[in-house]
Amino acid sequence: MKASKFLSLNFQDILKGFVVSMIAPFLYGLIGYLDAGTIPTMAEIKPMAIIALSAGLSYLLKNWLTNNQGQILKKEPKNT
């Protein structure tokens, strides 16, 4: 897989950001409620959604600030 360039995102970045932001926090929160024998209400789902969105945006921001060599806050290396 080709990494995206500094200050850009590709489709794989967005797809992985979605996976990170939606699956992990919701499953973690949902498992807690199901272990307790309850189903979460909409009021209880809202904090899980905020955490999920924050995780996804953090991942996308990290990828946006990383060059295709995996270096954070560094421009693309020149091809010689």
PDB file of N, CA, C and O in Angstrom:
ATOM      1  N   MET A   1       0.838  -1.180   0.000  1.00  0.00           N
ATOM      2  CA  MET A   1       0.000   0.000   0.000  1.00  0.00           C
ATOM      3  C   MET A   1       0.883   1.243   0.000  1.00  0.00           C
ATOM      4  O   MET A   1       1.844   1.335   0.763  1.00  0.00           O
ATOM      5  N   LYS A   2       0.553   2.172  -0.843  1.00  0.00           N
ATOM      6  CA  LYS A   2       1.314   3.410  -0.933  1.00  0.00           C
ATOM      7  C   LYS A   2       0.782   4.412   0.093  1.00  0.00           C
ATOM      8  O   LYS A   2      -0.422   4.656   0.176  1.00  0.00           O
ATOM      9  N   ALA A   3       1.696   4.983   0.867  1.00  0.00           N
ATOM     10  CA  ALA A   3       1.309   5.969   1.865  1.00  0.00           C
ATOM     11  C   ALA A   3       1.000   7.288   1.184  1.00  0.00           C
ATOM     12  O   ALA A   3       1.557   7.601   0.132  1.00  0.00           O
ATOM     13  N   SER A   4       0.106   8.064   1.791  1.00  0.00           N
ATOM     14  CA  SER A   4      -0.225   9.370   1.232  1.00  0.00           C
ATOM     15  C   SER A   4       0.895  10.358   1.530  1.00  0.00           C
ATOM     16  O   SER A   4       1.701  10.155   2.438  1.00  0.00           O
ATOM     17  N   LYS A   5       0.925  11.424   0.751  1.00  0.00           N
ATOM     18  CA  LYS A   5       1.952  12.443   0.897  1.00  0.00           C
ATOM     19  C   LYS A   5       1.603  13.381   2.040  1.00  0.00           C
ATOM     20  O   LYS A   5       0.473  13.407   2.526  1.00  0.00           O
ATOM     21  N   PHE A   6       2.604  14.151   2.458  1.00  0.00           N
ATOM     22  CA  PHE A   6       2.450  15.134   3.522  1.00  0.00           C
ATOM     23  C   PHE A   6       1.331  16.111   3.184  1.00  0.00           C
ATOM     24  O   PHE A   6       1.271  16.621   2.065  1.00  0.00           O
ATOM     25  N   LEU A   7       0.460  16.370   4.123  1.00  0.00           N
ATOM     26  CA  LEU A   7      -0.701  17.260   4.012  1.00  0.00           C
ATOM     27  C   LEU A   7      -1.715  16.789   2.969  1.00  0.00           C
ATOM     28  O   LEU A   7      -2.389  17.604   2.338  1.00  0.00           O
ATOM     29  N   SER A   8      -1.820  15.468   2.792  1.00  0.00           N
ATOM     30  CA  SER A   8      -2.855  14.915   1.922  1.00  0.00           C
ATOM     31  C   SER A   8      -3.319  13.585   2.501  1.00  0.00           C
ATOM     32  O   SER A   8      -2.608  12.951   3.281  1.00  0.00           O
ATOM     33  N   LEU A   9      -4.503  13.177   2.114  1.00  0.00           N
ATOM     34  CA  LEU A   9      -5.068  11.902   2.554  1.00  0.00           C
ATOM     35  C   LEU A   9      -5.511  11.128   1.328  1.00  0.00           C
ATOM     36  O   LEU A   9      -5.989  11.711   0.355  1.00  0.00           O
ATOM     37  N   ASN A  10      -5.351   9.810   1.379  1.00  0.00           N
ATOM     38  CA  ASN A  10      -5.874   8.991   0.293  1.00  0.00           C
ATOM     39  C   ASN A  10      -7.070   8.180   0.806  1.00  0.00           C
ATOM     40  O   ASN A  10      -7.417   8.256   1.985  1.00  0.00           O
ATOM     41  N   PHE A  11      -7.688   7.417  -0.074  1.00  0.00           N
ATOM     42  CA  PHE A  11      -8.878   6.665   0.296  1.00  0.00           C
ATOM     43  C   PHE A  11      -8.594   5.672   1.422  1.00  0.00           C
ATOM     44  O   PHE A  11      -9.435   5.477   2.300  1.00  0.00           O
ATOM     45  N   GLN A  12      -7.417   5.042   1.404  1.00  0.00           N
ATOM     46  CA  GLN A  12      -7.062   4.075   2.451  1.00  0.00           C
ATOM     47  C   GLN A  12      -6.993   4.754   3.821  1.00  0.00           C
ATOM     48  O   GLN A  12      -7.393   4.164   4.824  1.00  0.00           O
ATOM     49  N   ASP A  13      -6.489   5.987   3.867  1.00  0.00           N
ATOM     50  CA  ASP A  13      -6.442   6.733   5.127  1.00  0.00           C
ATOM     51  C   ASP A  13      -7.848   6.931   5.680  1.00  0.00           C
ATOM     52  O   ASP A  13      -8.101   6.715   6.865  1.00  0.00           O
ATOM     53  N   ILE A  14      -8.749   7.340   4.810  1.00  0.00           N
ATOM     54  CA  ILE A  14     -10.120   7.608   5.232  1.00  0.00           C
ATOM     55  C   ILE A  14     -10.817   6.321   5.655  1.00  0.00           C
ATOM     56  O   ILE A  14     -11.543   6.306   6.650  1.00  0.00           O
ATOM     57  N   LEU A  15     -10.603   5.250   4.913  1.00  0.00           N
ATOM     58  CA  LEU A  15     -11.209   3.964   5.251  1.00  0.00           C
ATOM     59  C   LEU A  15     -10.699   3.461   6.599  1.00  0.00           C
ATOM     60  O   LEU A  15     -11.488   3.024   7.436  1.00  0.00           O
ATOM     61  N   LYS A  16      -9.400   3.519   6.810  1.00  0.00           N
ATOM     62  CA  LYS A  16      -8.837   3.083   8.092  1.00  0.00           C
ATOM     63  C   LYS A  16      -9.296   3.988   9.229  1.00  0.00           C
ATOM     64  O   LYS A  16      -9.559   3.514  10.335  1.00  0.00           O
ATOM     65  N   GLY A  17      -9.392   5.283   8.962  1.00  0.00           N
ATOM     66  CA  GLY A  17      -9.903   6.211   9.972  1.00  0.00           C
ATOM     67  C   GLY A  17     -11.321   5.857  10.380  1.00  0.00           C
ATOM     68  O   GLY A  17     -11.668   5.930  11.559  1.00  0.00           O
ATOM     69  N   PHE A  18     -12.144   5.473   9.410  1.00  0.00           N
ATOM     70  CA  PHE A  18     -13.513   5.071   9.700  1.00  0.00           C
ATOM     71  C   PHE A  18     -13.532   3.806  10.556  1.00  0.00           C
ATOM     72  O   PHE A  18     -14.292   3.712  11.521  1.00  0.00           O
ATOM     73  N   VAL A  19     -12.704   2.850  10.203  1.00  0.00           N
ATOM     74  CA  VAL A  19     -12.652   1.596  10.960  1.00  0.00           C
ATOM     75  C   VAL A  19     -12.223   1.860  12.398  1.00  0.00           C
ATOM     76  O   VAL A  19     -12.843   1.366  13.341  1.00  0.00           O
ATOM     77  N   VAL A  20     -11.156   2.646  12.559  1.00  0.00           N
ATOM     78  CA  VAL A  20     -10.667   2.965  13.903  1.00  0.00           C
ATOM     79  C   VAL A  20     -11.737   3.705  14.695  1.00  0.00           C
ATOM     80  O   VAL A  20     -11.980   3.404  15.864  1.00  0.00           O
ATOM     81  N   SER A  21     -12.370   4.670  14.049  1.00  0.00           N
ATOM     82  CA  SER A  21     -13.298   5.522  14.779  1.00  0.00           C
ATOM     83  C   SER A  21     -14.619   4.859  15.105  1.00  0.00           C
ATOM     84  O   SER A  21     -15.243   5.212  16.106  1.00  0.00           O
ATOM     85  N   MET A  22     -15.057   3.937  14.319  1.00  0.00           N
ATOM     86  CA  MET A  22     -16.369   3.352  14.550  1.00  0.00           C
ATOM     87  C   MET A  22     -16.334   2.021  15.297  1.00  0.00           C
ATOM     88  O   MET A  22     -17.099   1.818  16.240  1.00  0.00           O
ATOM     89  N   ILE A  23     -15.480   1.146  14.895  1.00  0.00           N
ATOM     90  CA  ILE A  23     -15.522  -0.203  15.445  1.00  0.00           C
ATOM     91  C   ILE A  23     -14.991  -0.264  16.872  1.00  0.00           C
ATOM     92  O   ILE A  23     -15.691  -0.729  17.771  1.00  0.00           O
ATOM     93  N   ALA A  24     -13.786   0.191  17.089  1.00  0.00           N
ATOM     94  CA  ALA A  24     -13.153   0.007  18.397  1.00  0.00           C
ATOM     95  C   ALA A  24     -13.923   0.666  19.548  1.00  0.00           C
ATOM     96  O   ALA A  24     -14.269  -0.034  20.499  1.00  0.00           O
ATOM     97  N   PRO A  25     -14.209   1.962  19.513  1.00  0.00           N
ATOM     98  CA  PRO A  25     -14.902   2.569  20.658  1.00  0.00           C
ATOM     99  C   PRO A  25     -16.319   2.034  20.864  1.00  0.00           C
ATOM    100  O   PRO A  25     -16.739   1.828  22.003  1.00  0.00           O
ATOM    101  N   PHE A  26     -17.057   1.810  19.782  1.00  0.00           N
ATOM    102  CA  PHE A  26     -18.422   1.317  19.942  1.00  0.00           C
ATOM    103  C   PHE A  26     -18.437  -0.100  20.506  1.00  0.00           C
ATOM    104  O   PHE A  26     -19.247  -0.411  21.379  1.00  0.00           O
ATOM    105  N   LEU A  27     -17.549  -0.958  20.013  1.00  0.00           N
ATOM    106  CA  LEU A  27     -17.506  -2.320  20.552  1.00  0.00           C
ATOM    107  C   LEU A  27     -17.106  -2.316  22.019  1.00  0.00           C
ATOM    108  O   LEU A  27     -17.683  -3.046  22.825  1.00  0.00           O
ATOM    109  N   TYR A  28     -16.133  -1.509  22.359  1.00  0.00           N
ATOM    110  CA  TYR A  28     -15.697  -1.426  23.753  1.00  0.00           C
ATOM    111  C   TYR A  28     -16.842  -0.972  24.655  1.00  0.00           C
ATOM    112  O   TYR A  28     -17.095  -1.573  25.699  1.00  0.00           O
ATOM    113  N   GLY A  29     -17.518   0.070  24.255  1.00  0.00           N
ATOM    114  CA  GLY A  29     -18.644   0.569  25.051  1.00  0.00           C
ATOM    115  C   GLY A  29     -19.811  -0.401  25.078  1.00  0.00           C
ATOM    116  O   GLY A  29     -20.423  -0.619  26.124  1.00  0.00           O
ATOM    117  N   LEU A  30     -20.114  -0.976  23.935  1.00  0.00           N
ATOM    118  CA  LEU A  30     -21.238  -1.905  23.841  1.00  0.00           C
ATOM    119  C   LEU A  30     -20.996  -3.154  24.675  1.00  0.00           C
ATOM    120  O   LEU A  30     -21.914  -3.646  25.330  1.00  0.00           O
ATOM    121  N   ILE A  31     -19.785  -3.667  24.660  1.00  0.00           N
ATOM    122  CA  ILE A  31     -19.473  -4.859  25.449  1.00  0.00           C
ATOM    123  C   ILE A  31     -19.677  -4.589  26.932  1.00  0.00           C
ATOM    124  O   ILE A  31     -20.166  -5.458  27.653  1.00  0.00           O
ATOM    125  N   GLY A  32     -19.313  -3.410  27.396  1.00  0.00           N
ATOM    126  CA  GLY A  32     -19.525  -3.053  28.797  1.00  0.00           C
ATOM    127  C   GLY A  32     -20.992  -3.099  29.186  1.00  0.00           C
ATOM    128  O   GLY A  32     -21.347  -3.615  30.245  1.00  0.00           O
ATOM    129  N   TYR A  33     -21.845  -2.556  28.323  1.00  0.00           N
ATOM    130  CA  TYR A  33     -23.275  -2.566  28.619  1.00  0.00           C
ATOM    131  C   TYR A  33     -23.850  -3.978  28.543  1.00  0.00           C
ATOM    132  O   TYR A  33     -24.653  -4.367  29.391  1.00  0.00           O
ATOM    133  N   LEU A  34     -23.454  -4.730  27.555  1.00  0.00           N
ATOM    134  CA  LEU A  34     -23.974  -6.084  27.407  1.00  0.00           C
ATOM    135  C   LEU A  34     -23.494  -6.992  28.539  1.00  0.00           C
ATOM    136  O   LEU A  34     -24.237  -7.867  28.985  1.00  0.00           O
ATOM    137  N   ASP A  35     -22.267  -6.794  29.005  1.00  0.00           N
ATOM    138  CA  ASP A  35     -21.780  -7.560  30.158  1.00  0.00           C
ATOM    139  C   ASP A  35     -22.606  -7.264  31.404  1.00  0.00           C
ATOM    140  O   ASP A  35     -22.799  -8.138  32.250  1.00  0.00           O
ATOM    141  N   ALA A  36     -23.090  -6.039  31.514  1.00  0.00           N
ATOM    142  CA  ALA A  36     -23.927  -5.661  32.652  1.00  0.00           C
ATOM    143  C   ALA A  36     -25.370  -6.109  32.464  1.00  0.00           C
ATOM    144  O   ALA A  36     -26.193  -5.964  33.368  1.00  0.00           O
ATOM    145  N   GLY A  37     -25.678  -6.655  31.288  1.00  0.00           N
ATOM    146  CA  GLY A  37     -27.028  -7.144  31.035  1.00  0.00           C
ATOM    147  C   GLY A  37     -28.006  -6.074  30.602  1.00  0.00           C
ATOM    148  O   GLY A  37     -29.217  -6.263  30.717  1.00  0.00           O
ATOM    149  N   THR A  38     -27.501  -4.948  30.104  1.00  0.00           N
ATOM    150  CA  THR A  38     -28.373  -3.862  29.653  1.00  0.00           C
ATOM    151  C   THR A  38     -28.069  -3.512  28.206  1.00  0.00           C
ATOM    152  O   THR A  38     -27.038  -3.897  27.656  1.00  0.00           O
ATOM    153  N   ILE A  39     -28.983  -2.780  27.611  1.00  0.00           N
ATOM    154  CA  ILE A  39     -28.789  -2.251  26.262  1.00  0.00           C
ATOM    155  C   ILE A  39     -28.666  -0.740  26.409  1.00  0.00           C
ATOM    156  O   ILE A  39     -29.493  -0.121  27.078  1.00  0.00           O
ATOM    157  N   PRO A  40     -27.646  -0.133  25.793  1.00  0.00           N
ATOM    158  CA  PRO A  40     -27.455   1.313  25.971  1.00  0.00           C
ATOM    159  C   PRO A  40     -28.583   2.126  25.339  1.00  0.00           C
ATOM    160  O   PRO A  40     -29.121   1.777  24.288  1.00  0.00           O
ATOM    161  N   THR A  41     -28.917   3.213  26.015  1.00  0.00           N
ATOM    162  CA  THR A  41     -29.918   4.144  25.490  1.00  0.00           C
ATOM    163  C   THR A  41     -29.219   5.137  24.566  1.00  0.00           C
ATOM    164  O   THR A  41     -27.991   5.153  24.477  1.00  0.00           O
ATOM    165  N   MET A  42     -29.994   5.952  23.890  1.00  0.00           N
ATOM    166  CA  MET A  42     -29.410   6.965  22.999  1.00  0.00           C
ATOM    167  C   MET A  42     -28.536   7.940  23.784  1.00  0.00           C
ATOM    168  O   MET A  42     -27.505   8.386  23.280  1.00  0.00           O
ATOM    169  N   ALA A  43     -28.930   8.273  24.996  1.00  0.00           N
ATOM    170  CA  ALA A  43     -28.125   9.177  25.822  1.00  0.00           C
ATOM    171  C   ALA A  43     -26.789   8.548  26.171  1.00  0.00           C
ATOM    172  O   ALA A  43     -25.798   9.263  26.323  1.00  0.00           O
ATOM    173  N   GLU A  44     -26.737   7.242  26.300  1.00  0.00           N
ATOM    174  CA  GLU A  44     -25.487   6.555  26.610  1.00  0.00           C
ATOM    175  C   GLU A  44     -24.641   6.318  25.358  1.00  0.00           C
ATOM    176  O   GLU A  44     -23.422   6.168  25.449  1.00  0.00           O
ATOM    177  N   ILE A  45     -25.282   6.285  24.200  1.00  0.00           N
ATOM    178  CA  ILE A  45     -24.557   6.087  22.950  1.00  0.00           C
ATOM    179  C   ILE A  45     -23.832   7.361  22.524  1.00  0.00           C
ATOM    180  O   ILE A  45     -22.790   7.293  21.872  1.00  0.00           O
ATOM    181  N   LYS A  46     -24.375   8.518  22.887  1.00  0.00           N
ATOM    182  CA  LYS A  46     -23.784   9.795  22.473  1.00  0.00           C
ATOM    183  C   LYS A  46     -22.315   9.925  22.891  1.00  0.00           C
ATOM    184  O   LYS A  46     -21.495  10.293  22.051  1.00  0.00           O
ATOM    185  N   PRO A  47     -21.938   9.641  24.152  1.00  0.00           N
ATOM    186  CA  PRO A  47     -20.511   9.734  24.505  1.00  0.00           C
ATOM    187  C   PRO A  47     -19.646   8.747  23.715  1.00  0.00           C
ATOM    188  O   PRO A  47     -18.505   9.061  23.374  1.00  0.00           O
ATOM    189  N   MET A  48     -20.182   7.556  23.422  1.00  0.00           N
ATOM    190  CA  MET A  48     -19.430   6.591  22.618  1.00  0.00           C
ATOM    191  C   MET A  48     -19.213   7.142  21.212  1.00  0.00           C
ATOM    192  O   MET A  48     -18.144   6.955  20.631  1.00  0.00           O
ATOM    193  N   ALA A  49     -20.217   7.819  20.665  1.00  0.00           N
ATOM    194  CA  ALA A  49     -20.091   8.395  19.325  1.00  0.00           C
ATOM    195  C   ALA A  49     -19.060   9.526  19.314  1.00  0.00           C
ATOM    196  O   ALA A  49     -18.306   9.669  18.351  1.00  0.00           O
ATOM    197  N   ILE A  50     -19.027  10.322  20.370  1.00  0.00           N
ATOM    198  CA  ILE A  50     -18.052  11.413  20.461  1.00  0.00           C
ATOM    199  C   ILE A  50     -16.635  10.851  20.539  1.00  0.00           C
ATOM    200  O   ILE A  50     -15.720  11.361  19.892  1.00  0.00           O
ATOM    201  N   ILE A  51     -16.460   9.797  21.336  1.00  0.00           N
ATOM    202  CA  ILE A  51     -15.147   9.156  21.438  1.00  0.00           C
ATOM    203  C   ILE A  51     -14.749   8.561  20.091  1.00  0.00           C
ATOM    204  O   ILE A  51     -13.598   8.678  19.672  1.00  0.00           O
ATOM    205  N   ALA A  52     -15.707   7.921  19.411  1.00  0.00           N
ATOM    206  CA  ALA A  52     -15.426   7.320  18.107  1.00  0.00           C
ATOM    207  C   ALA A  52     -15.013   8.386  17.099  1.00  0.00           C
ATOM    208  O   ALA A  52     -14.040   8.204  16.367  1.00  0.00           O
ATOM    209  N   LEU A  53     -15.736   9.480  17.057  1.00  0.00           N
ATOM    210  CA  LEU A  53     -15.410  10.566  16.139  1.00  0.00           C
ATOM    211  C   LEU A  53     -14.048  11.173  16.459  1.00  0.00           C
ATOM    212  O   LEU A  53     -13.273  11.474  15.552  1.00  0.00           O
ATOM    213  N   SER A  54     -13.759  11.350  17.729  1.00  0.00           N
ATOM    214  CA  SER A  54     -12.459  11.889  18.144  1.00  0.00           C
ATOM    215  C   SER A  54     -11.323  10.963  17.734  1.00  0.00           C
ATOM    216  O   SER A  54     -10.286  11.426  17.258  1.00  0.00           O
ATOM    217  N   ALA A  55     -11.508   9.668  17.914  1.00  0.00           N
ATOM    218  CA  ALA A  55     -10.473   8.700  17.524  1.00  0.00           C
ATOM    219  C   ALA A  55     -10.241   8.740  16.016  1.00  0.00           C
ATOM    220  O   ALA A  55      -9.096   8.739  15.566  1.00  0.00           O
ATOM    221  N   GLY A  56     -11.300   8.773  15.248  1.00  0.00           N
ATOM    222  CA  GLY A  56     -11.157   8.817  13.797  1.00  0.00           C
ATOM    223  C   GLY A  56     -10.496  10.086  13.309  1.00  0.00           C
ATOM    224  O   GLY A  56      -9.633  10.042  12.432  1.00  0.00           O
ATOM    225  N   LEU A  57     -10.895  11.225  13.872  1.00  0.00           N
ATOM    226  CA  LEU A  57     -10.293  12.500  13.474  1.00  0.00           C
ATOM    227  C   LEU A  57      -8.819  12.561  13.881  1.00  0.00           C
ATOM    228  O   LEU A  57      -7.993  13.119  13.158  1.00  0.00           O
ATOM    229  N   SER A  58      -8.497  11.987  15.037  1.00  0.00           N
ATOM    230  CA  SER A  58      -7.094  11.948  15.463  1.00  0.00           C
ATOM    231  C   SER A  58      -6.259  11.135  14.493  1.00  0.00           C
ATOM    232  O   SER A  58      -5.152  11.541  14.137  1.00  0.00           O
ATOM    233  N   TYR A  59      -6.769  10.004  14.066  1.00  0.00           N
ATOM    234  CA  TYR A  59      -6.058   9.160  13.114  1.00  0.00           C
ATOM    235  C   TYR A  59      -5.860   9.894  11.787  1.00  0.00           C
ATOM    236  O   TYR A  59      -4.770   9.870  11.216  1.00  0.00           O
ATOM    237  N   LEU A  60      -6.913  10.541  11.303  1.00  0.00           N
ATOM    238  CA  LEU A  60      -6.808  11.268  10.039  1.00  0.00           C
ATOM    239  C   LEU A  60      -5.837  12.450  10.152  1.00  0.00           C
ATOM    240  O   LEU A  60      -5.084  12.723   9.218  1.00  0.00           O
ATOM    241  N   LEU A  61      -5.852  13.144  11.281  1.00  0.00           N
ATOM    242  CA  LEU A  61      -4.927  14.259  11.483  1.00  0.00           C
ATOM    243  C   LEU A  61      -3.481  13.758  11.504  1.00  0.00           C
ATOM    244  O   LEU A  61      -2.596  14.387  10.924  1.00  0.00           O
ATOM    245  N   LYS A  62      -3.246  12.636  12.167  1.00  0.00           N
ATOM    246  CA  LYS A  62      -1.903  12.057  12.187  1.00  0.00           C
ATOM    247  C   LYS A  62      -1.456  11.713  10.774  1.00  0.00           C
ATOM    248  O   LYS A  62      -0.322  12.010  10.400  1.00  0.00           O
ATOM    249  N   ASN A  63      -2.321  11.095   9.985  1.00  0.00           N
ATOM    250  CA  ASN A  63      -1.960  10.740   8.607  1.00  0.00           C
ATOM    251  C   ASN A  63      -1.762  11.972   7.741  1.00  0.00           C
ATOM    252  O   ASN A  63      -0.901  11.978   6.862  1.00  0.00           O
ATOM    253  N   TRP A  64      -2.536  12.997   7.973  1.00  0.00           N
ATOM    254  CA  TRP A  64      -2.425  14.225   7.193  1.00  0.00           C
ATOM    255  C   TRP A  64      -1.086  14.911   7.447  1.00  0.00           C
ATOM    256  O   TRP A  64      -0.527  15.538   6.547  1.00  0.00           O
ATOM    257  N   LEU A  65      -0.573  14.793   8.671  1.00  0.00           N
ATOM    258  CA  LEU A  65       0.679  15.445   9.046  1.00  0.00           C
ATOM    259  C   LEU A  65       1.895  14.534   8.887  1.00  0.00           C
ATOM    260  O   LEU A  65       2.991  14.887   9.322  1.00  0.00           O
ATOM    261  N   THR A  66       1.714  13.374   8.271  1.00  0.00           N
ATOM    262  CA  THR A  66       2.794  12.414   8.084  1.00  0.00           C
ATOM    263  C   THR A  66       3.102  12.277   6.597  1.00  0.00           C
ATOM    264  O   THR A  66       2.189  12.225   5.773  1.00  0.00           O
ATOM    265  N   ASN A  67       4.391  12.219   6.256  1.00  0.00           N
ATOM    266  CA  ASN A  67       4.755  12.052   4.847  1.00  0.00           C
ATOM    267  C   ASN A  67       4.707  10.570   4.466  1.00  0.00           C
ATOM    268  O   ASN A  67       4.374   9.726   5.299  1.00  0.00           O
ATOM    269  N   ASN A  68       5.036  10.253   3.218  1.00  0.00           N
ATOM    270  CA  ASN A  68       4.917   8.869   2.761  1.00  0.00           C
ATOM    271  C   ASN A  68       6.027   7.969   3.301  1.00  0.00           C
ATOM    272  O   ASN A  68       6.039   6.771   3.018  1.00  0.00           O
ATOM    273  N   GLN A  69       6.949   8.523   4.066  1.00  0.00           N
ATOM    274  CA  GLN A  69       7.991   7.742   4.726  1.00  0.00           C
ATOM    275  C   GLN A  69       7.656   7.484   6.195  1.00  0.00           C
ATOM    276  O   GLN A  69       8.436   6.852   6.908  1.00  0.00           O
ATOM    277  N   GLY A  70       6.503   7.968   6.648  1.00  0.00           N
ATOM    278  CA  GLY A  70       6.087   7.773   8.031  1.00  0.00           C
ATOM    279  C   GLY A  70       6.652   8.799   8.999  1.00  0.00           C
ATOM    280  O   GLY A  70       6.570   8.606  10.212  1.00  0.00           O
ATOM    281  N   GLN A  71       7.219   9.876   8.497  1.00  0.00           N
ATOM    282  CA  GLN A  71       7.797  10.915   9.340  1.00  0.00           C
ATOM    283  C   GLN A  71       6.758  11.997   9.588  1.00  0.00           C
ATOM    284  O   GLN A  71       6.163  12.526   8.649  1.00  0.00           O
ATOM    285  N   ILE A  72       6.543  12.321  10.858  1.00  0.00           N
ATOM    286  CA  ILE A  72       5.539  13.329  11.233  1.00  0.00           C
ATOM    287  C   ILE A  72       6.139  14.720  11.112  1.00  0.00           C
ATOM    288  O   ILE A  72       7.263  14.966  11.548  1.00  0.00           O
ATOM    289  N   LEU A  73       5.360  15.643  10.505  1.00  0.00           N
ATOM    290  CA  LEU A  73       5.703  17.047  10.334  1.00  0.00           C
ATOM    291  C   LEU A  73       6.974  17.268   9.520  1.00  0.00           C
ATOM    292  O   LEU A  73       7.712  18.224   9.757  1.00  0.00           O
ATOM    293  N   LYS A  74       7.224  16.384   8.568  1.00  0.00           N
ATOM    294  CA  LYS A  74       8.347  16.547   7.657  1.00  0.00           C
ATOM    295  C   LYS A  74       7.854  16.471   6.227  1.00  0.00           C
ATOM    296  O   LYS A  74       6.991  15.658   5.897  1.00  0.00           O
ATOM    297  N   LYS A  75       8.416  17.334   5.370  1.00  0.00           N
ATOM    298  CA  LYS A  75       8.033  17.343   3.963  1.00  0.00           C
ATOM    299  C   LYS A  75       8.483  16.052   3.298  1.00  0.00           C
ATOM    300  O   LYS A  75       9.283  15.292   3.842  1.00  0.00           O
ATOM    301  N   GLU A  76       7.947  15.829   2.110  1.00  0.00           N
ATOM    302  CA  GLU A  76       8.320  14.652   1.334  1.00  0.00           C
ATOM    303  C   GLU A  76       9.803  14.690   1.002  1.00  0.00           C
ATOM    304  O   GLU A  76      10.321  15.748   0.645  1.00  0.00           O
ATOM    305  N   PRO A  77      10.502  13.563   1.111  1.00  0.00           N
ATOM    306  CA  PRO A  77      11.909  13.540   0.716  1.00  0.00           C
ATOM    307  C   PRO A  77      12.040  13.703  -0.794  1.00  0.00           C
ATOM    308  O   PRO A  77      11.188  13.251  -1.558  1.00  0.00           O
ATOM    309  N   LYS A  78      13.113  14.351  -1.206  1.00  0.00           N
ATOM    310  CA  LYS A  78      13.335  14.559  -2.639  1.00  0.00           C
ATOM    311  C   LYS A  78      13.884  13.277  -3.236  1.00  0.00           C
ATOM    312  O   LYS A  78      14.766  12.636  -2.665  1.00  0.00           O
ATOM    313  N   ASN A  79      13.349  12.910  -4.393  1.00  0.00           N
ATOM    314  CA  ASN A  79      13.841  11.731  -5.109  1.00  0.00           C
ATOM    315  C   ASN A  79      15.087  12.109  -5.872  1.00  0.00           C
ATOM    316  O   ASN A  79      15.061  13.009  -6.711  1.00  0.00           O
ATOM    317  N   THR A  80      16.175  11.429  -5.588  1.00  0.00           N
ATOM    318  CA  THR A  80      17.425  11.729  -6.301  1.00  0.00           C
ATOM    319  C   THR A  80      17.841  10.578  -7.157  1.00  0.00           C
ATOM    320  O   THR A  80      18.868  10.649  -7.830  1.00  0.00           O
TER     321      THR A  80
END
